[in-house]
Amino acid sequence: MNQSPPPAVPLSTIAFAAALLPFVTTHVSYWLAATFGHVDWCIPYWDSCTSISATGRQLPEKLWFKAGMVATALLTALLWWCAARWRRLAGPTRYPRRLAVLPLLGAVAALALLIYTLALGEAGAAYQELRRSGVALSFALTFIGQVLLTQLVGELAAPREDASLARAAQQQLWLLLLLLGLGVLSLVLDAVLGPGYERYEDAFEWWLALLLNGYFLLLARLWQREGARLVLVTGQGSA
């Protein structure tokens, strides 16, 4: 008797969702916050009129923001586990420790994002500290994970003599360099301008989040070309 193949989810779908879900969440949240008069109408990427956090502090947008970002945290934790598993199956590596730490970085980054999300909109100095440390840790660990994964993807291209894979790794690297440059520019302006930097700080936050999530779009294209899938396999019962 022929058995049907086990259900499978394309990894590209997971990566696309990990990129688009936080984008949709923050932009719809901004629209709700502006509609209810909680933030100004503007283009935050240029006008630097509001932070991402400010779009999710009050009701009703607070509920939407929390739901979307909690889902994002869980989804990205799954993505990093899938990324490590895919890379392990795709070929040997000279960096087994970096590969081993990849899902751990993703899990901690997801936990930090959860802490930030759940603390957002709550009163008190303790919640404020949780928000700041949570978002900073989530951004930093996600970036480190992306750097490690890019190196592991580039390493895979050489023995395969796969120009497309090498090009994908190069695109990921350029995006990460842009992210790094933007982060460094932000720190320099903060040091030089002092309090005047507050005029630009929110815009930097929106751009950094956009690029950080944009990395997962590149990963989705790579996995789509690779045909990588997450397969659910159950135990076989006795006949």
N, CA, C and O of each residue as an XYZ file, in Angstrom:
956
protein
N       0.851     -1.190      0.000
C       0.000      0.000      0.000
C       0.894      1.250      0.000
O       1.777      1.398      0.845
N       0.647      2.128     -0.951
C       1.439      3.344     -1.047
C       1.051      4.328      0.047
O      -0.127      4.560      0.316
N       2.064      4.891      0.661
C       1.828      5.891      1.694
C       2.030      7.280      1.111
O       2.925      7.498      0.295
N       1.181      8.227      1.542
C       1.338      9.599      1.088
C       2.572     10.201      1.741
O       2.911      9.848      2.871
N       3.254     11.118      1.033
C       4.443     11.747      1.612
C       4.077     12.554      2.853
O       2.967     13.077      2.950
N       5.006     12.655      3.801
C       4.721     13.421      5.022
C       4.504     14.892      4.709
O       5.086     15.411      3.757
N       3.675     15.572      5.496
C       3.436     16.998      5.252
C       4.726     17.794      5.370
O       5.559     17.526      6.235
N       4.879     18.773      4.492
C       6.107     19.566      4.471
C       5.769     21.043      4.291
O       4.862     21.402      3.539
N       6.511     21.883      4.991
C       6.358     23.335      4.882
C       7.636     23.894      4.261
O       8.717     23.668      4.805
N       7.553     24.608      3.151
C       8.768     25.217      2.580
C       9.414     26.169      3.584
O       8.733     26.996      4.192
N      10.721     26.049      3.752
C      11.424     26.960      4.653
C      11.336     28.403      4.159
O      11.398     29.343      4.951
N      11.192     28.568      2.852
C      11.049     29.925      2.318
C       9.791     30.599      2.861
O       9.784     31.810      3.081
N       8.731     29.827      3.077
C       7.500     30.382      3.638
C       7.733     30.903      5.050
O       7.242     31.971      5.415
N       8.489     30.139      5.843
C       8.799     30.556      7.211
C       9.629     31.835      7.196
O       9.375     32.749      7.981
N      10.616     31.903      6.309
C      11.475     33.085      6.246
C      10.709     34.305      5.737
O      10.879     35.404      6.263
N       9.865     34.121      4.714
C       9.047     35.230      4.231
C       8.152     35.758      5.353
O       8.019     36.969      5.534
N       7.543     34.845      6.100
C       6.666     35.252      7.203
C       7.448     35.979      8.288
O       6.958     36.953      8.860
N       8.671     35.510      8.577
C       9.498     36.154      9.603
C       9.903     37.563      9.194
O      10.127     38.416     10.053
N       9.999     37.815      7.900
C      10.331     39.158      7.414
C       9.101     40.063      7.379
O       9.175     41.229      7.767
N       7.974     39.527      6.916
C       6.798     40.362      6.672
C       5.947     40.589      7.917
O       5.331     41.646      8.053
N       5.902     39.614      8.832
C       5.044     39.758     10.000
C       5.416     40.968     10.862
O       4.528     41.750     11.202
N       6.694     41.158     11.231
C       7.012     42.360     12.025
C       6.812     43.657     11.237
O       6.452     44.686     11.809
N       7.046     43.604      9.919
C       6.826     44.793      9.087
C       5.357     45.190      9.102
O       5.025     46.354      9.328
N       4.484     44.227      8.863
C       3.045     44.501      8.865
C       2.587     44.924     10.259
O       1.789     45.850     10.405
N       3.098     44.239     11.282
C       2.696     44.550     12.652
C       3.008     45.990     13.013
O       2.136     46.705     13.507
N       4.239     46.427     12.774
C       4.635     47.778     13.188
C       3.949     48.856     12.357
O       3.606     49.914     12.885
N       3.746     48.606     11.071
C       3.153     49.641     10.225
C       1.645     49.755     10.448
O       1.108     50.862     10.428
N       0.960     48.643     10.657
C      -0.463     48.717     11.004
C      -0.618     49.338     12.390
O      -1.539     50.122     12.625
N       0.275     48.991     13.297
C       0.238     49.574     14.637
C       0.433     51.087     14.580
O      -0.240     51.833     15.290
N       1.365     51.535     13.724
C       1.555     52.975     13.547
C       0.289     53.627     13.004
O      -0.115     54.692     13.470
N      -0.334     52.991     12.023
C      -1.559     53.536     11.430
C      -2.659     53.654     12.483
O      -3.376     54.654     12.526
N      -2.791     52.637     13.327
C      -3.798     52.683     14.394
C      -3.480     53.790     15.399
O      -4.361     54.549     15.802
N      -2.208     53.871     15.795
C      -1.814     54.881     16.778
C      -2.038     56.288     16.247
O      -2.502     57.161     16.981
N      -1.711     56.516     14.973
C      -1.920     57.837     14.379
C      -3.406     58.140     14.213
O      -3.840     59.274     14.414
N      -4.177     57.130     13.848
C      -5.618     57.313     13.681
C      -6.282     57.744     14.979
O      -7.185     58.580     14.970
N      -5.841     57.184     16.087
C      -6.424     57.510     17.387
C      -5.716     58.688     18.061
O      -6.002     59.002     19.216
N      -4.796     59.340     17.347
C      -4.158     60.533     17.868
C      -3.078     60.287     18.904
O      -2.707     61.202     19.639
N      -2.567     59.068     18.974
C      -1.539     58.749     19.970
C      -0.139     59.086     19.487
O       0.766     59.276     20.300
N       0.055     59.165     18.166
C       1.316     59.628     17.571
C       0.960     60.522     16.394
O      -0.179     60.522     15.928
N       1.935     61.282     15.918
C       1.701     62.183     14.788
C       1.696     61.417     13.471
O       2.346     60.381     13.332
N       0.940     61.957     12.499
C       1.009     61.441     11.141
C       2.310     61.930     10.505
O       2.614     63.122     10.538
N       3.070     61.010      9.930
C       4.330     61.378      9.299
C       4.869     60.166      8.545
O       4.219     59.123      8.481
N       6.036     60.313      7.988
C       6.784     59.169      7.450
C       7.944     58.939      8.410
O       8.954     59.637      8.325
N       7.825     57.985      9.313
C       8.815     57.853     10.391
C      10.227     57.585      9.905
O      11.189     57.906     10.603
N      10.373     56.998      8.709
C      11.709     56.727      8.178
C      12.452     58.026      7.825
O      13.682     58.061      7.803
N      11.683     59.093      7.549
C      12.298     60.364      7.174
C      12.096     61.426      8.245
O      13.020     62.173      8.568
N      10.898     61.493      8.791
C      10.565     62.564      9.721
C      11.017     62.283     11.147
O      11.116     63.205     11.958
N      11.293     61.020     11.462
C      11.738     60.640     12.807
C      10.798     61.188     13.878
O      11.227     61.735     14.894
N       9.498     61.022     13.616
C       8.492     61.641     14.483
C       8.060     60.736     15.629
O       7.516     61.216     16.623
N       8.292     59.453     15.505
C       7.856     58.527     16.548
C       8.713     57.274     16.515
O       9.207     56.877     15.460
N       8.885     56.659     17.667
C       9.621     55.394     17.741
C       8.680     54.239     17.419
O       7.460     54.400     17.418
N       9.254     53.091     17.151
C       8.435     51.895     16.937
C       7.664     51.563     18.209
O       6.487     51.205     18.153
N       8.324     51.683     19.344
C       7.676     51.357     20.622
C       6.458     52.235     20.882
O       5.460     51.769     21.431
N       6.539     53.511     20.487
C       5.432     54.436     20.746
C       4.166     54.036     20.011
O       3.071     54.445     20.398
N       4.301     53.234     18.944
C       3.115     52.830     18.183
C       2.375     51.677     18.849
O       1.319     51.264     18.370
N       2.920     51.149     19.955
C       2.267     50.005     20.598
C       2.064     50.167     22.088
O       1.954     49.176     22.810
N       2.014     51.409     22.561
C       1.914     51.635     24.009
C       0.488     51.781     24.513
O       0.211     51.489     25.676
N      -0.420     52.230     23.653
C      -1.777     52.521     24.111
C      -2.796     51.656     23.377
O      -2.528     51.119     22.302
N      -3.961     51.539     23.984
C      -5.064     50.802     23.354
C      -5.708     51.672     22.275
O      -5.799     52.888     22.448
N      -6.158     51.077     21.163
C      -6.247     49.642     20.883
C      -5.016     49.053     20.195
O      -4.881     47.832     20.104
N      -4.107     49.924     19.704
C      -2.968     49.419     18.937
C      -2.054     48.524     19.771
O      -1.339     47.677     19.235
N      -2.087     48.721     21.085
C      -1.262     47.909     21.986
C      -1.561     46.414     21.828
O      -0.643     45.593     21.832
N      -2.834     46.063     21.690
C      -3.223     44.655     21.548
C      -2.705     44.073     20.230
O      -2.187     42.957     20.191
N      -2.855     44.847     19.155
C      -2.370     44.400     17.852
C      -0.858     44.221     17.876
O      -0.337     43.208     17.410
N      -0.151     45.220     18.425
C       1.303     45.191     18.457
C       1.800     43.982     19.242
O       2.681     43.258     18.779
N       1.242     43.765     20.415
C       1.695     42.651     21.246
C       1.434     41.307     20.567
O       2.294     40.426     20.577
N       0.250     41.149     19.979
C      -0.076     39.881     19.312
C       0.885     39.619     18.158
O       1.398     38.510     18.006
N       1.125     40.652     17.345
C       2.002     40.477     16.195
C       3.439     40.208     16.585
O       4.098     39.377     15.960
N       3.947     40.890     17.607
C       5.348     40.723     17.982
C       5.587     39.438     18.776
O       6.667     38.853     18.686
N       4.613     38.998     19.538
C       4.745     37.685     20.194
C       4.814     36.591     19.131
O       5.641     35.683     19.220
N       3.944     36.682     18.127
C       3.989     35.719     17.022
C       5.316     35.798     16.283
O       5.859     34.770     15.878
N       5.842     37.001     16.103
C       7.136     37.187     15.442
C       8.244     36.500     16.223
O       9.089     35.823     15.637
N       8.248     36.668     17.543
C       9.285     36.055     18.381
C       9.264     34.531     18.248
O      10.313     33.904     18.098
N       8.086     33.946     18.304
C       7.975     32.488     18.193
C       8.387     32.017     16.799
O       9.046     30.988     16.651
N       7.997     32.768     15.798
C       8.321     32.389     14.418
C       9.824     32.465     14.159
O      10.383     31.582     13.508
N      10.487     33.514     14.663
C      11.929     33.634     14.428
C      12.712     32.574     15.204
O      13.757     32.121     14.738
N      12.227     32.177     16.365
C      12.882     31.078     17.080
C      12.846     29.804     16.235
O      13.836     29.076     16.157
N      11.695     29.538     15.603
C      11.577     28.391     14.709
C      12.499     28.557     13.504
O      13.154     27.602     13.084
N      12.550     29.759     12.950
C      13.392     30.000     11.777
C      14.856     29.678     12.067
O      15.516     29.034     11.253
N      15.371     30.117     13.215
C      16.784     29.872     13.514
C      17.062     28.390     13.729
O      18.133     27.897     13.374
N      16.108     27.688     14.304
C      16.282     26.236     14.442
C      16.322     25.593     13.053
O      17.161     24.730     12.792
N      15.419     26.011     12.167
C      15.391     25.477     10.805
C      16.676     25.825     10.062
O      17.207     24.999      9.320
N      17.184     27.059     10.260
C      18.405     27.483      9.566
C      19.584     26.607      9.960
O      20.372     26.200      9.107
N      19.708     26.317     11.253
C      20.810     25.478     11.717
C      20.662     24.051     11.202
O      21.638     23.425     10.791
N      19.447     23.550     11.228
C      19.203     22.183     10.753
C      19.472     22.073      9.252
O      20.100     21.117      8.798
N      18.999     23.049      8.489
C      19.226     23.037      7.043
C      20.712     23.068      6.724
O      21.187     22.308      5.880
N      21.445     23.945      7.397
C      22.871     24.074      7.099
C      23.630     22.803      7.473
O      24.582     22.421      6.793
N      23.209     22.155      8.546
C      23.873     20.916      8.957
C      23.663     19.811      7.920
O      24.562     19.013      7.656
N      22.467     19.779      7.338
C      22.158     18.751      6.344
C      22.702     19.103      4.959
O      22.895     18.221      4.122
N      22.949     20.392      4.722
C      23.363     20.823      3.377
C      24.799     20.463      3.050
O      25.152     20.350      1.876
N      25.633     20.279      4.063
C      27.021     19.948      3.789
C      27.895     20.133      5.015
O      27.464     20.739      5.996
N      29.118     19.618      4.974
C      30.038     19.739      6.116
C      30.465     21.197      6.329
O      30.394     22.028      5.424
N      30.906     21.470      7.552
C      31.346     22.823      7.882
C      32.637     22.789      8.682
O      32.899     21.850      9.433
N      33.436     23.833      8.505
C      34.651     23.995      9.306
C      34.355     24.733     10.601
O      35.247     24.935     11.425
N      33.102     25.137     10.780
C      32.735     25.932     11.952
C      31.594     25.260     12.733
O      30.516     25.842     12.852
N      31.804     24.070     13.255
C      30.709     23.366     13.941
C      30.209     24.094     15.188
O      29.026     24.010     15.518
N      31.091     24.801     15.879
C      30.649     25.520     17.079
C      29.727     26.673     16.719
O      28.735     26.925     17.402
N      30.059     27.367     15.647
C      29.205     28.476     15.211
C      27.845     27.959     14.766
O      26.818     28.585     15.024
N      27.847     26.818     14.101
C      26.592     26.212     13.686
C      25.775     25.773     14.895
O      24.554     25.930     14.927
N      26.465     25.223     15.886
C      25.771     24.741     17.084
C      25.146     25.885     17.874
O      24.085     25.726     18.478
N      25.811     27.043     17.866
C      25.315     28.169     18.667
C      24.198     28.938     17.971
O      23.517     29.746     18.603
N      24.003     28.696     16.683
C      23.031     29.465     15.901
C      21.606     29.376     16.467
O      20.986     30.416     16.689
N      21.062     28.166     16.709
C      19.700     28.124     17.251
C      19.600     28.676     18.659
O      18.546     29.175     19.053
N      20.694     28.593     19.436
C      20.695     29.157     20.782
C      20.605     30.685     20.726
O      19.854     31.303     21.479
N      21.389     31.283     19.815
C      21.310     32.734     19.623
C      19.889     33.146     19.240
O      19.345     34.121     19.758
N      19.308     32.384     18.326
C      17.953     32.697     17.885
C      16.936     32.588     19.000
O      16.021     33.406     19.097
N      17.094     31.571     19.848
C      16.158     31.381     20.954
C      16.252     32.520     21.965
O      15.233     33.016     22.446
N      17.479     32.931     22.284
C      17.667     34.031     23.241
C      17.167     35.347     22.653
O      16.556     36.152     23.355
N      17.428     35.565     21.357
C      16.923     36.774     20.689
C      15.400     36.807     20.714
O      14.801     37.857     20.947
N      14.775     35.657     20.473
C      13.316     35.578     20.505
C      12.783     35.828     21.915
O      11.766     36.500     22.088
N      13.469     35.288     22.918
C      13.065     35.515     24.306
C      13.179     36.991     24.674
O      12.307     37.539     25.348
N      14.264     37.632     24.225
C      14.443     39.066     24.488
C      13.337     39.880     23.832
O      12.846     40.847     24.415
N      12.942     39.493     22.620
C      11.855     40.188     21.930
C      10.530     39.996     22.679
O       9.720     40.919     22.765
N      10.323     38.812     23.209
C       9.120     38.553     24.012
C       9.087     39.433     25.258
O       8.053     40.010     25.596
N      10.232     39.530     25.936
C      10.306     40.352     27.150
C       9.997     41.814     26.813
O       9.215     42.467     27.504
N      10.619     42.314     25.745
C      10.354     43.689     25.309
C       8.871     43.893     25.009
O       8.275     44.881     25.439
N       8.280     42.957     24.272
C       6.888     43.092     23.852
C       5.936     43.079     25.034
O       5.019     43.898     25.103
N       6.144     42.163     25.960
C       5.239     42.041     27.098
C       5.381     43.216     28.062
O       4.427     43.576     28.752
N       6.589     43.820     28.110
C       6.801     44.960     29.003
C       6.323     46.268     28.395
O       6.108     47.243     29.115
N       6.152     46.302     27.075
C       5.775     47.542     26.399
C       4.382     48.001     26.838
O       3.439     47.211     26.875
N       4.272     49.282     27.168
C       2.986     49.841     27.562
C       2.661     49.671     29.026
O       1.610     50.119     29.484
N       3.556     49.025     29.779
C       3.346     48.850     31.214
C       4.109     49.938     31.970
O       5.201     50.330     31.559
N       3.539     50.423     33.069
C       4.136     51.530     33.815
C       5.170     51.018     34.807
O       5.062     49.906     35.323
N       6.173     51.851     35.063
C       7.173     51.526     36.073
C       8.574     51.466     35.501
O       8.780     51.121     34.337
N       9.553     51.818     36.366
C      10.953     51.834     35.937
C      11.451     50.448     35.562
O      12.255     50.305     34.642
N      10.982     49.434     36.264
C      11.420     48.059     35.981
C      10.998     47.646     34.577
O      11.783     47.043     33.845
N       9.756     47.967     34.195
C       9.283     47.637     32.851
C      10.064     48.413     31.790
O      10.353     47.889     30.714
N      10.398     49.657     32.099
C      11.175     50.461     31.155
C      12.543     49.848     30.913
O      13.025     49.822     29.780
N      13.170     49.353     31.973
C      14.477     48.720     31.825
C      14.367     47.411     31.049
O      15.245     47.082     30.251
N      13.296     46.672     31.282
C      13.076     45.429     30.533
C      12.894     45.719     29.049
O      13.402     44.987     28.200
N      12.168     46.788     28.742
C      11.959     47.158     27.331
C      13.283     47.492     26.662
O      13.575     47.004     25.570
N      14.074     48.314     27.311
C      15.333     48.748     26.710
C      16.298     47.587     26.516
O      16.869     47.413     25.439
N      16.474     46.803     27.560
C      17.421     45.687     27.457
C      16.896     44.620     26.505
O      17.676     43.996     25.785
N      15.588     44.404     26.494
C      15.008     43.386     25.619
C      15.191     43.700     24.155
O      15.611     42.839     23.382
N      14.879     44.931     23.757
C      14.984     45.284     22.338
C      16.444     45.350     21.904
O      16.776     44.945     20.790
N      17.327     45.861     22.780
C      18.748     45.936     22.427
C      19.343     44.543     22.254
O      20.090     44.295     21.309
N      19.010     43.639     23.169
C      19.536     42.273     23.092
C      18.983     41.538     21.879
O      19.706     40.794     21.218
N      17.712     41.743     21.587
C      17.099     41.085     20.436
C      17.750     41.533     19.137
O      18.069     40.703     18.285
N      17.951     42.843     18.975
C      18.598     43.372     17.777
C      20.022     42.837     17.642
O      20.425     42.381     16.572
N      20.782     42.898     18.746
C      22.197     42.508     18.699
C      22.360     41.027     18.380
O      23.171     40.667     17.527
N      21.602     40.167     19.052
C      21.753     38.727     18.843
C      21.245     38.302     17.472
O      21.802     37.390     16.862
N      20.201     38.948     16.985
C      19.720     38.644     15.634
C      20.785     38.997     14.606
O      21.029     38.234     13.670
N      21.416     40.149     14.779
C      22.477     40.556     13.849
C      23.643     39.568     13.897
O      24.159     39.176     12.850
N      24.059     39.168     15.079
C      25.163     38.198     15.206
C      24.787     36.879     14.540
O      25.602     36.284     13.836
N      23.560     36.423     14.760
C      23.109     35.199     14.116
C      23.124     35.307     12.611
O      23.486     34.349     11.927
N      22.742     36.446     12.081
C      22.754     36.655     10.632
C      24.177     36.649     10.078
O      24.422     36.139      8.985
N      25.109     37.217     10.838
C      26.515     37.190     10.414
C      27.021     35.751     10.352
O      27.670     35.360      9.382
N      26.724     34.964     11.383
C      27.179     33.568     11.411
C      26.555     32.764     10.276
O      27.237     31.980      9.616
N      25.274     32.957     10.055
C      24.602     32.199      8.999
C      25.146     32.578      7.625
O      25.307     31.715      6.762
N      25.426     33.846      7.420
C      25.990     34.289      6.142
C      27.335     33.615      5.889
O      27.618     33.182      4.772
N      28.154     33.529      6.921
C      29.442     32.847      6.774
C      29.248     31.373      6.440
O      29.974     30.825      5.611
N      28.296     30.740      7.065
C      28.033     29.322      6.829
C      27.458     29.079      5.432
O      27.728     28.045      4.822
N      26.673     30.021      4.929
C      26.144     29.910      3.564
C      27.271     30.083      2.555
O      27.368     29.326      1.589
N      28.121     31.081      2.781
C      29.244     31.304      1.867
C      30.191     30.123      1.831
O      30.724     29.773      0.777
N      30.402     29.506      2.991
C      31.272     28.328      3.056
C      30.711     27.177      2.228
O      31.468     26.399      1.647
N      29.400     27.071      2.175
C      28.749     25.976      1.453
C      28.886     26.129     -0.057
O      28.870     25.139     -0.788
N      29.020     27.374     -0.527
C      29.035     27.622     -1.969
C      30.300     27.108     -2.636
O      30.245     26.641     -3.774
N      31.452     27.184     -1.949
C      32.730     26.834     -2.570
C      32.812     25.377     -3.015
O      33.090     25.131     -4.189
N      32.583     24.392     -2.134
C      32.689     23.002     -2.581
C      31.646     22.612     -3.619
O      31.870     21.698     -4.412
N      30.531     23.286     -3.618
C      29.489     23.001     -4.619
C      29.803     23.651     -5.967
O      29.247     23.265     -6.995
N      30.695     24.637     -5.952
C      30.953     25.459     -7.137
C      29.646     26.048     -7.649
O      29.340     26.015     -8.841
N      28.888     26.589     -6.698
C      27.551     27.110     -6.976
C      27.605     28.640     -6.979
O      27.676     29.266     -5.921
N      27.573     29.227     -8.156
C      27.666     30.684     -8.281
C      26.448     31.374     -7.686
O      26.570     32.457     -7.114
N      25.283     30.764     -7.812
C      24.058     31.371     -7.279
C      24.098     31.429     -5.759
O      23.677     32.414     -5.152
N      24.605     30.373     -5.157
C      24.713     30.332     -3.699
C      25.740     31.353     -3.216
O      25.522     32.037     -2.216
N      26.855     31.451     -3.929
C      27.875     32.443     -3.575
C      27.322     33.858     -3.705
O      27.621     34.725     -2.883
N      26.514     34.091     -4.744
C      25.916     35.403     -4.938
C      24.921     35.719     -3.823
O      24.836     36.859     -3.365
N      24.168     34.707     -3.389
C      23.216     34.902     -2.286
C      23.943     35.276     -1.000
O      23.505     36.161     -0.266
N      25.060     34.592     -0.732
C      25.852     34.914      0.457
C      26.424     36.321      0.369
O      26.490     37.031      1.373
N      26.837     36.727     -0.826
C      27.378     38.073     -1.013
C      26.308     39.136     -0.790
O      26.583     40.179     -0.196
N      25.092     38.876     -1.262
C      23.988     39.820     -1.046
C      23.679     39.953      0.440
O      23.439     41.053      0.939
N      23.689     38.818      1.142
C      23.465     38.859      2.582
C      24.557     39.670      3.278
O      24.279     40.449      4.190
N      25.793     39.479      2.840
C      26.912     40.199      3.441
C      26.786     41.704      3.223
O      27.015     42.482      4.148
N      26.424     42.121      2.011
C      26.279     43.543      1.739
C      25.185     44.159      2.599
O      25.337     45.276      3.094
N      24.093     43.442      2.776
C      23.019     43.965      3.624
C      23.499     44.119      5.067
O      23.187     45.109      5.729
N      24.260     43.134      5.549
C      24.782     43.205      6.913
C      25.780     44.345      7.071
O      25.813     44.995      8.116
N      26.596     44.595      6.047
C      27.526     45.719      6.102
C      26.765     47.045      6.134
O      27.171     47.981      6.824
N      25.669     47.122      5.392
C      24.837     48.316      5.426
C      24.235     48.510      6.817
O      24.195     49.623      7.341
N      23.770     47.413      7.401
C      23.238     47.460      8.762
C      24.294     47.939      9.753
O      24.036     48.802     10.593
N      25.484     47.362      9.636
C      26.577     47.730     10.535
C      26.941     49.200     10.361
O      27.135     49.917     11.343
N      27.036     49.651      9.103
C      27.371     51.040      8.845
C      26.331     51.991      9.412
O      26.669     53.047      9.948
N      25.068     51.615      9.291
C      23.990     52.456      9.820
C      24.055     52.517     11.343
O      23.839     53.567     11.947
N      24.361     51.357     11.959
C      24.490     51.329     13.410
C      25.647     52.168     13.904
O      25.523     52.879     14.901
N      26.783     52.088     13.206
C      27.951     52.880     13.582
C      27.668     54.372     13.399
O      28.032     55.185     14.249
N      27.021     54.725     12.293
C      26.660     56.124     12.053
C      25.754     56.647     13.159
O      25.891     57.788     13.599
N      24.831     55.806     13.601
C      23.940     56.192     14.686
C      24.714     56.489     15.963
O      24.434     57.475     16.644
N      25.686     55.640     16.292
C      26.497     55.845     17.492
C      27.353     57.108     17.384
O      27.502     57.853     18.353
N      27.912     57.336     16.199
C      28.753     58.522     15.992
C      27.931     59.799     16.147
O      28.360     60.744     16.809
N      26.749     59.820     15.534
C      25.895     60.998     15.641
C      25.445     61.230     17.077
O      25.339     62.371     17.527
N      25.185     60.155     17.784
C      24.797     60.270     19.192
C      25.912     60.923     20.002
O      25.666     61.784     20.847
N      27.165     60.488     19.722
C      28.307     61.042     20.460
C      28.577     62.493     20.077
O      28.933     63.305     20.932
N      28.411     62.822     18.804
C      28.737     64.164     18.324
C      27.639     65.174     18.659
O      27.924     66.287     19.100
N      26.386     64.778     18.448
C      25.280     65.716     18.593
C      24.727     65.802     20.005
O      24.090     66.791     20.367
N      24.970     64.759     20.811
C      24.439     64.764     22.173
C      22.921     64.770     22.161
O      22.313     63.957     21.465
N      22.285     65.680     22.924
C      20.819     65.733     22.955
C      20.187     65.990     21.586
O      19.043     65.602     21.348
N      20.932     66.645     20.684
C      20.400     66.913     19.356
C      20.153     65.666     18.532
O      19.407     65.701     17.553
N      20.779     64.559     18.922
C      20.608     63.303     18.196
C      19.176     62.776     18.297
O      18.741     61.984     17.461
N      18.446     63.217     19.322
C      17.077     62.737     19.506
C      16.201     63.049     18.297
O      15.198     62.373     18.070
N      16.571     64.069     17.517
C      15.811     64.395     16.308
C      15.876     63.281     15.266
O      14.977     63.157     14.435
N      16.936     62.468     15.307
C      17.165     61.450     14.273
C      17.062     60.016     14.793
O      17.004     59.070     14.006
N      17.040     59.859     16.089
C      17.125     58.528     16.694
C      16.016     57.596     16.231
O      16.275     56.438     15.905
N      14.782     58.091     16.200
C      13.650     57.234     15.835
C      13.745     56.748     14.391
O      13.402     55.603     14.098
N      14.208     57.614     13.490
C      14.346     57.213     12.090
C      15.371     56.090     11.951
O      15.157     55.144     11.193
N      16.479     56.191     12.676
C      17.476     55.125     12.651
C      16.864     53.806     13.124
O      17.154     52.746     12.569
N      16.022     53.879     14.148
C      15.393     52.662     14.672
C      14.524     51.985     13.615
O      14.556     50.763     13.472
N      13.746     52.781     12.872
C      12.883     52.211     11.831
C      13.710     51.573     10.716
O      13.381     50.486     10.240
N      14.798     52.257     10.296
C      15.631     51.714      9.227
C      16.359     50.443      9.672
O      16.443     49.481      8.908
N      16.881     50.431     10.889
C      17.589     49.249     11.378
C      16.652     48.042     11.447
O      17.028     46.933     11.066
N      15.440     48.265     11.933
C      14.466     47.162     11.999
C      14.114     46.675     10.597
O      13.985     45.472     10.371
N      13.960     47.605      9.657
C      13.619     47.226      8.283
C      14.710     46.355      7.660
O      14.412     45.336      7.038
N      15.969     46.757      7.826
C      17.076     46.000      7.236
C      17.268     44.663      7.941
O      17.567     43.654      7.302
N      17.096     44.658      9.249
C      17.253     43.418      9.998
C      16.237     42.376      9.537
O      16.570     41.201      9.379
N      15.013     42.809      9.325
C      13.982     41.895      8.829
C      14.166     41.609      7.341
O      13.786     40.541      6.860
N      14.751     42.567      6.609
C      14.990     42.356      5.188
C      15.954     41.218      4.911
O      15.902     40.597      3.850
N      16.830     40.944      5.863
C      17.750     39.812      5.718
C      16.973     38.518      5.503
O      17.389     37.663      4.721
N      15.855     38.376      6.191
C      15.084     37.142      6.080
C      14.425     37.000      4.704
O      14.117     35.889      4.273
N      14.212     38.128      4.018
C      13.730     38.036      2.632
C      14.794     37.407      1.732
O      14.483     36.576      0.880
N      16.055     37.812      1.928
C      17.146     37.198      1.162
C      17.269     35.717      1.491
O      17.508     34.894      0.607
N      17.104     35.385      2.766
C      17.164     33.981      3.168
C      16.011     33.198      2.552
O      16.185     32.045      2.156
N      14.839     33.815      2.469
C      13.684     33.146      1.867
C      13.947     32.834      0.393
O      13.611     31.749     -0.080
N      14.544     33.779     -0.330
C      14.875     33.549     -1.744
C      15.876     32.410     -1.889
O      15.768     31.591     -2.802
N      16.842     32.365     -0.990
C      17.826     31.285     -1.024
C      17.169     29.939     -0.791
O      17.412     28.990     -1.537
N      16.344     29.849      0.232
C      15.679     28.583      0.542
C      14.692     28.180     -0.552
O      14.487     26.993     -0.808
N      14.090     29.166     -1.187
C      13.183     28.869     -2.290
C      13.947     28.205     -3.439
O      13.478     27.234     -4.033
N      15.127     28.743     -3.740
C      15.949     28.162     -4.802
C      16.459     26.775     -4.416
O      16.568     25.884     -5.259
N      16.770     26.606     -3.132
C      17.276     25.321     -2.645
C      16.182     24.263     -2.535
O      16.472     23.067     -2.488
N      14.928     24.703     -2.494
C      13.822     23.768     -2.301
C      13.789     23.175     -0.913
O      13.296     22.063     -0.726
N      14.315     23.910      0.080
C      14.385     23.402      1.452
C      12.999     23.363      2.077
O      12.196     24.281      1.906
N      12.729     22.263      2.817
C      11.410     22.079      3.425
C      11.532     21.537      4.832
O      12.468     20.808      5.160
N      10.567     21.907      5.657
C      10.440     21.353      7.007
C       9.410     20.236      6.930
O       8.253     20.478      6.587
N       9.824     19.022      7.247
C       8.976     17.849      7.087
C       8.546     17.339      8.453
O       9.368     17.191      9.357
N       7.251     17.070      8.597
C       6.716     16.486      9.822
C       6.581     14.985      9.637
O       5.852     14.517      8.762
N       7.287     14.237     10.467
C       7.271     12.787     10.385
C       6.764     12.236     11.709
O       7.262     12.606     12.772
N       5.777     11.353     11.647
C       5.243     10.733     12.849
C       5.684      9.287     12.927
O       6.064      8.699     11.914
N       5.641      8.711     14.107
C       5.981      7.301     14.272
C       4.976      6.413     13.569
O       3.790      6.734     13.492
N       5.456      5.302     13.060
C       4.579      4.382     12.336
C       4.013      3.357     13.314
O       4.753      2.696     14.042
N       2.696      3.242     13.318
C       2.056      2.252     14.178
C       2.182      0.840     13.626
O       2.454      0.665     12.438
N       1.991     -0.156     14.456
C       2.073     -1.542     13.987
C       0.882     -1.891     13.142
O      -0.233     -1.422     13.373
N       1.142     -2.741     12.134
C       0.073     -3.174     11.250
C      -0.782     -4.197     11.958
O      -1.749     -4.697     11.384
